[in-house]
Amino acid sequence: MSVTTHVLDTARGLPAFGVNVLLTDPTGDTVAAITDLDGRARLAEAPLLAGNYQLVFATAEYFALTGTPTFYPEVTVTFTVTDGAAHHHVPLLVSPYAYSTYRGS
């Protein structure tokens, strides 16, 4: 169906508004988005090409907006699409000194 993300600032317990996100597809084409007030962004619609995709989150820019120093200037998540008709939701949980991700629904 698509590629979406949801960024949550776990240190503040809030959605991460205004995070620049870049999606690169298997051909090298890129799409940019910015997370909304709920920390969400839609980056691609189906059908998707099979292969490796990369999401890059501009975390230093986000934390600068909140006046918070951070150890990670960006977070890169690479994932594989095998079913181009499926929905691919890739959430990011981020704080100034840690992050995690998983395949969401």
Order of alpha helices (4+ residues) and beta strands (2+ residues): beta-beta-beta-beta-beta-beta-alpha-beta-beta-beta-beta
